[in-house]
């Protein structure tokens, strides 16, 4: 009896420490929800059809009864049964997705505020760090150095150019198996401890048909994206709302980019944050360049949806592409010219004096550049010509024409107000 009690106490202690994490989370840094979904990696995939047998989606993600999907045109379906590689879904209804900028409480409409207590920080990592793009990377899987890292780098850099701070964790989590999410949970937990506004786990799909994800968006060939929300965590409602707002923004800004939202059987470590997304960027038969373009467009949505009120620098890479930025530069130039004109007017005391000062400055600077232009040389000689002496016997005529013959009294065109 004396040996049984300590053993029971030790067992209870182990159970408590493995199921209770810091900060009141439902699971500790290495614990993961049971029944984690996995993916097919052998080139096979599921086809999801509606009640009329029409194909509504395809995915290499393992599909279970109870999974739901919101299609690109916002119809919502629920999977009722799975037979072999076919999942049968029934129509639930149509979602009314609408994106509105989040506002700070009491600040009035249009004033952005970071949602959910997060800071100006987005965290990025890869559970399946081997995932690659066959046409570009030469293989669909490159353990420890998958092409998905290059997609993540473009995604992170685009966020930074928008003024967003990024914590990009490149820890590999091989092998690519059903336990990958348990291994990546340590990474997700460390990122969650930093208090980011959102956590993004970047992936790519595994269906062989490249056309499923290919599209022309904003005049560029891109790989479409799919947002995945785990159904088995306490943040499912908040994460789904986040995914809907991201989709609504991108549908408005870049129609056709988002293939849909998949509500999958699993946790995907999304219990660690109310703004957590798993994002599939294209499939392995798409080129990585297409996937990078799709990821960059996705990055544009996050600060707007999260309410991270930051603006890009006018001189940031790529920032000069928009017409609005050129207008900003023009206003800076106008303000500079107005400041110089105001200074000259105040220092000379008159408009005529200001013009004279500007004329002298331009003539001097042109001279320094290797010679005055013909027009300025003419004005310069006219200004420096010595006064003409009146001829004998022509005093009366000189007096009547004084303003015309005396250079000191005559005013050239450039001197007139």
PAVEXDO-343844 format. One line per 8 residues: number of its first residue (from 1); for each residue x, y, z of N, C-alpha, C. Coordinates in steps of 0.1 Angstrom, whole numbers. Layout:
BEGIN
NUM> X,Y,Z,X,Y,Z,X,Y,Z; ... $
# end
This chain:
BEGIN
1> 8,-12,0,0,0,0,9,13,0; 20,12,8,28,23,9,35,27,-5; 38,16,-13,44,19,-26,34,22,-36; 21,19,-35,11,22,-45,7,36,-45; 6,43,-33,2,57,-32,12,66,-40; 25,65,-38,34,74,-46,33,71,-61; 31,59,-65,30,56,-79,17,63,-85; 6,62,-78,-6,69,-82,-4,84,-83 $
9> 2,90,-73,5,104,-73,13,108,-85; 24,100,-88,32,103,-99,25,102,-112; 16,93,-114,8,91,-126,-1,103,-128; -7,108,-117,-16,120,-118,-8,132,-121; 4,133,-116,12,145,-119,16,145,-134; 19,134,-139,23,133,-153,11,136,-162; -1,132,-159,-13,135,-166,-15,150,-166; -14,156,-154,-17,170,-153,-7,179,-161 $
17> 6,175,-160,16,183,-167,16,182,-182; 10,170,-187,10,168,-201,-2,174,-208; -13,177,-200,-25,182,-206,-28,196,-203; -20,203,-194,-22,217,-191,-10,225,-194; -11,235,-203,0,243,-207,0,256,-200; 10,264,-202,11,277,-196,0,286,-201; -2,297,-194,-11,307,-198,-25,302,-200; -29,291,-193,-42,286,-194,-46,280,-207 $
25> -36,276,-215,-39,269,-228,-44,255,-225; -52,250,-234,-58,237,-233,-48,226,-234; -36,229,-241,-26,218,-243,-13,225,-242; -3,217,-237,10,222,-235,18,223,-248; 31,226,-247,39,228,-259,41,216,-268; 40,204,-262,43,192,-270,31,184,-271; 19,188,-265,7,180,-266,0,184,-278; -7,174,-285,-15,177,-296,-28,170,-295 $
33> -39,175,-301,-52,169,-300,-52,155,-307; -59,146,-302,-60,133,-308,-67,134,-321; -64,124,-330,-72,123,-342,-67,133,-353; -54,137,-352,-49,147,-361,-50,142,-375; -55,150,-384,-57,146,-398,-43,146,-405; -41,137,-415,-29,137,-423,-32,139,-437; -22,138,-446,-24,140,-460,-19,128,-468; -24,127,-480,-19,117,-489,-7,122,-496 $
41> 3,114,-496,16,118,-503,20,109,-514; 10,100,-518,13,90,-529,8,95,-543; 3,107,-544,-3,112,-556,-18,110,-558; -24,102,-548,-38,100,-548,-45,112,-541; -58,113,-543,-65,125,-537,-80,122,-536; -87,130,-529,-101,129,-527,-109,139,-537; -120,134,-542,-128,142,-550,-141,144,-543; -145,156,-541,-158,159,-533,-168,163,-543 $
49> -180,156,-542,-191,159,-552,-203,162,-544; -212,170,-551,-225,174,-544,-236,163,-547; -248,166,-543,-259,156,-544,-262,152,-558; -258,160,-568,-260,158,-582,-248,151,-589; -238,148,-581,-226,142,-587,-216,152,-593; -218,165,-592,-209,175,-597,-197,177,-588; -185,177,-594,-173,179,-586,-173,193,-581; -171,195,-568,-170,208,-562,-156,211,-556 $
57> -148,200,-554,-135,203,-549,-126,190,-550; -113,192,-550,-104,180,-549,-93,184,-540; -88,175,-532,-78,177,-522,-70,164,-519; -57,166,-516,-50,155,-511,-51,153,-496; -57,163,-489,-60,162,-475,-70,151,-472; -68,143,-462,-77,132,-459,-91,138,-455; -101,134,-461,-115,139,-459,-123,130,-450; -130,136,-441,-138,128,-431,-152,133,-432 $
65> -162,124,-428,-176,129,-427,-176,139,-416; -183,150,-419,-184,161,-409,-175,173,-414; -165,170,-423,-157,181,-428,-167,191,-436; -163,203,-437,-171,213,-445,-161,221,-454; -167,227,-464,-159,235,-473,-168,247,-478; -161,258,-479,-168,270,-485,-161,272,-498; -168,271,-509,-162,272,-522,-158,286,-526; -152,287,-537,-147,301,-542,-159,310,-543 $
73> -171,305,-547,-182,314,-548,-191,314,-536; -185,309,-524,-191,311,-511,-203,301,-508; -204,291,-515,-214,280,-512,-208,271,-501; -215,268,-491,-210,260,-480,-216,246,-481; -207,236,-480,-211,222,-481,-206,214,-469; -213,204,-465,-209,195,-455,-207,181,-460; -196,174,-457,-194,160,-461,-202,151,-453; -211,143,-459,-220,134,-452,-214,119,-452 $
81> -207,116,-462,-201,102,-462,-189,102,-471; -180,92,-469,-168,91,-477,-168,76,-482; -166,74,-495,-165,61,-500,-153,60,-510; -143,53,-505,-131,52,-514,-124,66,-515; -122,71,-527,-116,84,-530,-126,95,-532; -139,91,-530,-150,101,-532,-157,105,-519; -158,118,-517,-166,123,-506,-178,129,-511; -190,126,-504,-203,131,-508,-207,142,-499 $
89> -211,154,-504,-214,165,-496,-228,171,-499; -234,176,-489,-247,183,-491,-246,198,-489; -254,205,-497,-254,220,-496,-260,224,-483; -252,233,-476,-257,238,-463,-264,252,-466; -258,260,-474,-263,273,-478,-252,281,-484; -254,294,-485,-244,303,-491,-240,313,-480; -227,314,-478,-222,324,-469,-222,338,-474; -225,347,-466,-225,362,-470,-212,368,-464 $
97> -201,367,-471,-188,372,-466,-187,387,-469; -183,394,-459,-181,408,-461,-169,413,-453; -160,420,-460,-149,425,-453,-151,440,-449; -148,443,-436,-148,457,-432,-136,459,-423; -130,471,-425,-118,473,-416,-122,473,-402; -114,466,-393,-117,466,-379,-114,480,-374; -122,484,-363,-120,498,-358,-117,496,-343; -110,506,-338,-107,506,-323,-120,511,-316 $
105> -122,505,-304,-134,509,-297,-134,524,-294; -145,530,-297,-147,544,-295,-139,554,-303; -132,548,-314,-124,557,-322,-131,561,-335; -142,556,-337,-149,559,-350,-146,550,-361; -154,550,-371,-152,541,-382,-140,545,-390; -132,535,-395,-121,538,-403,-108,539,-396; -108,539,-383,-95,539,-375,-92,525,-372; -80,520,-377,-76,507,-376,-70,504,-362 $
113> -73,492,-358,-67,487,-345,-63,473,-346; -52,469,-340,-48,455,-340,-58,447,-332; -63,436,-338,-74,428,-332,-68,417,-323; -76,413,-313,-73,402,-304,-61,404,-295; -58,417,-292,-47,419,-283,-33,417,-289; -32,414,-302,-19,411,-308,-12,424,-311; 2,422,-313,10,434,-317,11,434,-332; 19,443,-336,22,444,-351,32,433,-354 $
121> 27,421,-354,36,409,-356,28,398,-362; 33,392,-373,28,380,-379,38,369,-378; 34,357,-373,44,346,-372,41,336,-384; 52,330,-389,51,321,-401,60,309,-398; 55,298,-401,63,285,-400,58,275,-410; 65,263,-411,61,253,-420,60,239,-412; 49,233,-411,48,220,-405,55,210,-415; 51,211,-428,57,202,-438,68,209,-445 $
129> 79,209,-439,90,217,-444,97,211,-457; 93,199,-461,99,193,-473,91,196,-485; 79,202,-484,70,204,-496,77,213,-506; 76,208,-519,83,215,-530,74,216,-542; 79,222,-552,71,224,-565,79,218,-576; 74,207,-581,81,199,-591,87,206,-603; 79,215,-610,85,221,-622,97,230,-619; 97,236,-607,108,245,-604,119,239,-595 $
137> 115,231,-585,125,225,-576,130,212,-580; 124,206,-591,129,193,-596,124,181,-588; 117,183,-577,111,172,-569,100,178,-561; 90,169,-558,79,173,-550,82,174,-535; 93,168,-531,97,168,-517,112,169,-516; 117,179,-508,131,181,-505,132,182,-490; 134,171,-483,135,172,-468,144,182,-463; 139,190,-454,148,201,-447,150,213,-455 $
145> 147,213,-468,149,225,-476,139,225,-488; 127,224,-484,116,224,-495,114,237,-501; 109,237,-513,106,250,-520,96,258,-513; 89,252,-504,79,260,-496,86,271,-488; 99,269,-485,107,280,-478,108,292,-486; 111,290,-499,112,302,-508,98,309,-509; 88,302,-509,74,308,-509,72,316,-496; 77,310,-485,76,316,-472,84,329,-471 $
153> 96,329,-478,104,341,-478,98,352,-485; 92,349,-497,85,360,-504,73,365,-496; 65,356,-490,54,360,-481,59,369,-470; 69,365,-463,74,373,-452,80,387,-456; 87,387,-468,93,400,-472,82,409,-477; 71,404,-483,60,413,-487,53,419,-475; 52,411,-464,46,417,-452,55,428,-446; 68,426,-447,77,436,-442,77,449,-450 $
161> 75,448,-463,74,460,-471,62,467,-468; 52,461,-463,39,467,-459,40,473,-445; 51,471,-438,53,477,-425,50,467,-414; 48,454,-417,45,444,-407,57,437,-402; 59,436,-389,70,428,-383,67,413,-385; 77,405,-388,75,391,-391,85,383,-383; 79,373,-377,88,362,-370,86,350,-379; 97,347,-387,97,336,-396,105,325,-390 $
169> 99,314,-386,107,303,-380,108,292,-391; 121,288,-394,124,279,-405,128,265,-399; 124,262,-387,127,249,-381,120,238,-390; 128,228,-394,122,217,-402,115,207,-392; 105,200,-398,97,190,-389,96,177,-396; 106,173,-403,105,160,-410,105,148,-400; 100,137,-404,95,134,-418,80,139,-420; 76,138,-432,63,142,-436,53,131,-433 $
177> 48,130,-421,39,119,-417,28,125,-408; 20,116,-402,9,120,-394,13,127,-381; 26,125,-377,31,131,-364,38,144,-367; 38,149,-379,45,162,-382,39,173,-374; 26,173,-372,19,184,-364,23,183,-349; 26,172,-344,30,170,-331,44,177,-329; 53,174,-339,66,180,-339,66,195,-341; 58,200,-350,57,214,-352,50,222,-341 $
185> 44,215,-332,37,221,-321,46,229,-312; 58,224,-310,68,232,-302,71,245,-309; 73,245,-322,75,257,-330,63,267,-328; 51,262,-331,39,270,-330,38,276,-316; 41,268,-306,40,273,-292,49,284,-289; 62,283,-294,72,293,-291,67,306,-299; 62,305,-311,57,316,-318,45,323,-311; 36,314,-306,24,320,-299,28,327,-286 $
193> 39,323,-280,44,330,-268,48,345,-270; 51,348,-283,55,362,-287,43,371,-288; 31,365,-288,19,373,-289,16,379,-302; 18,371,-313,15,377,-326,1,380,-329; -2,389,-339,-16,391,-343,-21,379,-351; -13,371,-357,-17,359,-364,-5,350,-366; -9,337,-367,1,326,-370,-3,319,-382; 6,318,-392,4,312,-405,13,300,-407 $
201> 7,289,-410,14,276,-413,13,274,-428; 24,277,-436,23,276,-450,26,262,-456; 17,258,-465,18,245,-471,16,246,-486; 16,235,-493,11,234,-506,3,220,-507; -7,220,-516,-15,208,-518,-7,197,-525; -13,185,-526,-7,173,-532,-15,167,-543; -24,174,-549,-31,168,-560,-23,170,-573; -23,161,-582,-15,161,-594,-19,171,-605 $
209> -32,175,-605,-37,184,-616,-33,198,-613; -24,204,-620,-20,217,-618,-31,228,-620; -40,224,-630,-50,234,-633,-60,237,-622; -60,228,-612,-69,230,-601,-66,243,-593; -53,246,-593,-49,258,-586,-44,270,-594; -43,268,-607,-37,278,-616,-48,288,-620; -44,301,-620,-54,311,-624,-46,324,-628; -53,333,-635,-48,346,-638,-54,356,-628 $
217> -46,362,-620,-51,371,-610,-43,384,-611; -51,395,-613,-44,408,-614,-35,408,-626; -38,401,-637,-30,401,-649,-18,392,-648; -16,384,-637,-4,376,-635,-8,362,-633; 0,352,-638,-2,338,-636,1,335,-621; -8,330,-613,-6,327,-599,-11,313,-596; -6,308,-585,-12,296,-579,-22,301,-568; -34,296,-569,-45,299,-560,-42,294,-546 $
225> -49,299,-536,-46,295,-522,-59,289,-517; -57,280,-507,-68,274,-499,-65,277,-484; -75,281,-477,-74,284,-463,-80,272,-456; -73,267,-446,-77,255,-438,-79,258,-424; -90,254,-418,-93,257,-404,-96,243,-397; -90,240,-386,-92,228,-379,-105,228,-371; -113,217,-372,-126,217,-365,-124,213,-351; -113,208,-347,-112,202,-333,-103,211,-324 $
233> -107,223,-322,-100,231,-312,-110,242,-308; -107,248,-296,-117,257,-290,-117,271,-297; -107,273,-306,-106,285,-314,-112,284,-327; -119,273,-330,-124,271,-343,-133,282,-348; -142,287,-340,-151,298,-344,-143,311,-348; -133,314,-339,-126,327,-342,-117,325,-354; -111,313,-356,-102,311,-367,-110,311,-380; -122,305,-380,-131,305,-392,-135,319,-395 $
241> -138,327,-385,-142,341,-388,-130,349,-394; -118,346,-389,-106,352,-395,-104,348,-409; -106,335,-412,-104,330,-426,-115,336,-435; -127,338,-430,-137,344,-438,-134,359,-442; -128,366,-432,-125,380,-435,-113,381,-444; -104,372,-443,-93,372,-453,-98,369,-467; -107,359,-468,-112,356,-481,-121,367,-487; -129,374,-478,-137,385,-483,-128,396,-488 $
249> -117,399,-481,-109,410,-486,-102,406,-499; -97,394,-500,-91,390,-513,-101,388,-524; -113,384,-521,-123,383,-532,-126,397,-537; -126,407,-529,-128,421,-533,-116,426,-541; -104,424,-536,-92,429,-541,-86,421,-553; -86,408,-551,-80,399,-561,-90,387,-564; -101,390,-571,-110,379,-573,-104,367,-580; -108,355,-574,-103,342,-580,-90,337,-573 $
257> -84,345,-564,-72,340,-558,-75,329,-548; -85,330,-540,-88,321,-529,-97,309,-535; -92,297,-535,-100,286,-540,-111,282,-530; -109,285,-517,-120,282,-508,-114,281,-494; -123,277,-484,-120,275,-470,-124,261,-467; -115,253,-462,-118,239,-458,-118,237,-443; -129,233,-438,-130,230,-423,-127,215,-421; -115,212,-417,-110,198,-417,-110,192,-403 $
265> -111,179,-404,-110,171,-391,-95,172,-386; -94,178,-375,-80,180,-369,-79,193,-361; -67,194,-355,-64,206,-347,-55,216,-354; -44,210,-360,-34,218,-367,-28,229,-358; -28,227,-345,-22,236,-336,-29,249,-335; -41,250,-340,-48,263,-341,-55,266,-328; -54,257,-318,-59,261,-305,-49,271,-298; -38,273,-303,-28,282,-297,-31,297,-300 $
273> -39,300,-310,-42,314,-314,-55,315,-320; -63,326,-317,-76,328,-324,-75,333,-338; -62,336,-342,-60,341,-356,-49,332,-362; -53,319,-363,-43,309,-368,-49,303,-381; -40,302,-391,-44,297,-404,-34,287,-409; -39,277,-416,-31,268,-424,-35,272,-438; -24,275,-446,-27,280,-460,-19,271,-469; -27,266,-479,-21,258,-490,-19,267,-502 $
281> -7,269,-507,-4,278,-518,-1,269,-530; -11,267,-538,-9,258,-550,-8,244,-547; -3,236,-557,0,222,-555,14,219,-561; 19,207,-559,33,204,-562,35,204,-577; 25,204,-585,27,205,-600,26,219,-605; 24,229,-597,25,243,-601,40,247,-600; 43,257,-607,57,263,-606,57,271,-593; 69,271,-587,71,278,-575,69,293,-577 $
289> 72,298,-589,70,313,-591,56,316,-590; 47,308,-595,32,310,-594,29,311,-579; 34,301,-571,31,301,-557,36,313,-550; 47,318,-554,53,330,-547,44,342,-550; 39,343,-562,30,354,-565,17,353,-557; 12,341,-556,-1,339,-548,2,343,-533; 13,339,-528,16,342,-514,18,357,-512; 24,364,-521,26,378,-520,12,385,-519 $
297> 3,381,-528,-11,387,-527,-18,384,-514; -16,372,-509,-22,369,-496,-16,378,-485; -3,381,-486,3,389,-476,-3,403,-475; -8,408,-487,-15,421,-487,-27,422,-478; -34,410,-477,-47,410,-469,-45,411,-454; -34,405,-449,-33,403,-435,-33,416,-427; -24,426,-430,-24,438,-422,-38,445,-422; -45,445,-434,-58,451,-435,-68,444,-427 $
305> -68,431,-427,-78,423,-420,-76,424,-405; -63,423,-401,-59,423,-387,-60,437,-381; -60,447,-390,-61,461,-385,-48,466,-380; -37,461,-386,-23,466,-383,-22,479,-390; -23,491,-383,-23,504,-389,-9,509,-392; -3,503,-403,10,508,-407,10,511,-421; 19,520,-426,19,524,-440,33,521,-445; 34,517,-457,48,515,-463,55,528,-466 $
313> 68,527,-465,76,539,-468,75,542,-483; 74,554,-488,74,557,-502,86,552,-510; 97,550,-503,109,546,-509,112,531,-507; 102,524,-501,104,509,-499,104,502,-512; 111,491,-513,111,483,-526,97,480,-531; 94,484,-543,81,481,-549,71,491,-545; 74,501,-536,64,510,-531,60,520,-542; 69,522,-552,66,533,-561,58,528,-573 $
321> 53,516,-572,45,511,-583,31,517,-583; 25,521,-572,12,526,-572,11,541,-575; 0,545,-582,-2,559,-585,-3,568,-573; -9,562,-563,-11,571,-551,3,575,-545; 13,566,-546,26,570,-541,33,581,-549; 31,581,-562,36,591,-570,29,605,-567; 17,604,-564,10,617,-560,16,622,-547; 19,613,-538,25,617,-525,39,624,-528 $
329> 47,618,-537,60,624,-540,58,638,-546; 48,639,-555,45,652,-562,42,663,-551; 34,659,-542,30,669,-531,42,673,-523; 52,664,-521,64,667,-514,72,678,-522; 73,676,-535,80,685,-544,73,699,-544; 60,699,-545,53,711,-545,55,719,-532; 55,712,-520,57,718,-507,71,724,-507; 81,717,-512,95,722,-512,96,734,-520 $
337> 90,735,-532,91,747,-541,84,758,-534; 73,756,-528,65,766,-521,74,772,-509; 81,763,-502,89,768,-491,100,777,-496; 107,773,-507,118,781,-512,113,795,-517; 101,795,-524,95,807,-529,92,816,-517; 86,810,-506,83,818,-495,95,825,-488; 106,817,-488,118,822,-482,124,834,-490; 124,832,-503,129,843,-512,121,856,-510 $
345> 107,854,-510,99,866,-509,101,873,-495; 102,866,-485,105,872,-472,118,878,-471; 128,872,-477,142,878,-477,144,890,-485; 136,891,-497,138,902,-506,127,913,-503; 116,909,-498,106,919,-495,97,923,-506; 98,917,-518,89,920,-529,90,908,-539; 79,908,-548,79,898,-558,90,901,-568; 92,914,-571,103,917,-581,117,913,-576 $
353> 119,915,-563,132,911,-557,133,896,-557; 122,888,-555,123,874,-555,127,869,-569; 121,875,-579,124,871,-593,138,874,-597; 143,886,-592,157,889,-595,167,879,-588; 164,876,-576,172,866,-569,172,852,-576; 161,848,-581,160,836,-588,167,836,-601; 167,848,-608,174,850,-621,189,849,-619; 193,856,-608,208,855,-606,212,841,-602 $
361> 204,834,-595,208,821,-591,209,811,-603; 199,812,-612,199,804,-624,210,807,-633; 213,820,-635,224,824,-644,237,819,-638; 239,820,-625,252,815,-619,253,800,-620; 243,793,-617,244,778,-618,246,773,-632; 239,779,-642,241,775,-655,255,777,-659; 261,788,-655,275,791,-658,285,780,-652; 281,776,-640,290,765,-634,289,752,-641 $
369> 278,750,-648,276,737,-655,283,737,-669; 291,748,-672,298,747,-684,294,758,-695; 288,768,-691,284,779,-700,269,782,-699; 266,794,-701,252,798,-700,245,796,-713; 232,792,-713,224,791,-725,224,804,-732; 221,803,-745,221,815,-754,212,826,-748; 200,822,-743,191,833,-738,197,839,-726; 203,831,-717,208,837,-705,221,845,-708 $
377> 229,841,-718,241,849,-722,237,863,-727; 225,863,-735,220,876,-740,216,885,-728; 209,880,-719,204,888,-707,216,892,-699; 226,883,-697,238,887,-689,246,898,-696; 248,897,-709,255,909,-716,247,921,-715; 234,920,-716,225,932,-715,226,939,-702; 227,930,-691,228,935,-678,241,942,-675; 252,936,-681,266,941,-678,271,952,-687 $
385> 263,956,-698,267,966,-708,269,979,-702; 280,986,-704,282,1000,-697,272,1010,-703; 269,1020,-695,259,1030,-699,264,1038,-711; 255,1040,-721,258,1047,-733,258,1062,-730; 269,1069,-736,270,1084,-734,262,1091,-745; 254,1101,-742,246,1108,-752,256,1116,-762; 253,1116,-774,261,1123,-784,259,1138,-783; 270,1146,-787,269,1161,-787,258,1166,-797 $
393> 251,1175,-792,240,1181,-800,227,1173,-800; 227,1162,-793,215,1153,-793,209,1152,-779; 212,1163,-771,208,1163,-757,193,1162,-756; 186,1170,-763,172,1171,-762,165,1158,-766; 171,1152,-777,165,1139,-781,168,1128,-771; 180,1129,-765,184,1119,-755,175,1120,-743; 172,1133,-739,163,1135,-728,149,1129,-730; 144,1131,-742,131,1126,-745,131,1110,-746 $
401> 142,1105,-749,143,1090,-751,151,1083,-740; 152,1090,-728,161,1085,-718,158,1071,-714; 145,1068,-713,141,1054,-708,145,1044,-718; 146,1048,-731,149,1038,-741,164,1036,-744; 172,1047,-741,186,1046,-745,195,1043,-733; 190,1046,-721,199,1044,-709,196,1030,-703; 206,1021,-704,204,1007,-699,201,1007,-684; 207,1017,-677,204,1017,-662,190,1020,-659 $
409> 183,1026,-668,169,1030,-666,159,1020,-673; 165,1014,-683,157,1005,-691,155,991,-684; 143,986,-684,140,973,-678,137,962,-689; 145,952,-689,143,941,-698,130,933,-695; 126,925,-705,114,917,-703,115,908,-690; 126,902,-687,127,893,-676,127,901,-663; 128,915,-663,128,922,-651,114,928,-647; 105,927,-657,92,933,-655,84,924,-646 $
417> 75,931,-637,67,923,-628,56,916,-636 $
# end
